[in-house]
Amino acid sequence: RRTAKAIRRLFPSDFREKIPTETLSKLFFVIECNAHTITDRFNSRIGLGLYPLGSMLNHSCKPNCVAAYSFRKAGETDPPILVFRAIEDIAIGEEVCYSYIDLYQ
């Protein structure tokens, strides 16, 4: 809630009047829970992305896929595409799960 109040100060007053602090707090929580860390080709963190379909996958400590990013040609400004790659055979009807955390921590 304190973060939402601090963020509110960054917006024009007419915006602040339209969106209650409680709504902003919920929005930030949703973003925090569903955002994917974007990494570059060298696995360095470069930002956060919201990928609605990727947010529908569940977590597993023994995942059957991994999240990766597909980059276009060098020099293009298009954002990376989130891709899920199977790391084992996935049976028809089996849930596709990946790890929300770095399993090597």
Stockholm file with secondary structure:
# STOCKHOLM 1.0

chainA/1-105         RRTAKAIRRLFPSDFREKIPTETLSKLFFVIECNAHTITDRFNSRIGLGLYPLGSMLNHSCKPNCVAAYSFRKAGETDPPILVFRAIEDIAIGEEVCYSYIDLYQ
#=GR chainA/1-105 SS CHHHHHHHTTSCHHHHHHSCHHHHHHHHHHHHHHEEEEECTTSCEEEEEECTTGGGSEECSSCSEEEEEECCSTTCCCCCEEEEEESSCCCTTCCCEECSSCTTC
#=GC SS_cons         CHHHHHHHTTSCHHHHHHSCHHHHHHHHHHHHHHEEEEECTTSCEEEEEECTTGGGSEECSSCSEEEEEECCSTTCCCCCEEEEEESSCCCTTCCCEECSSCTTC
//
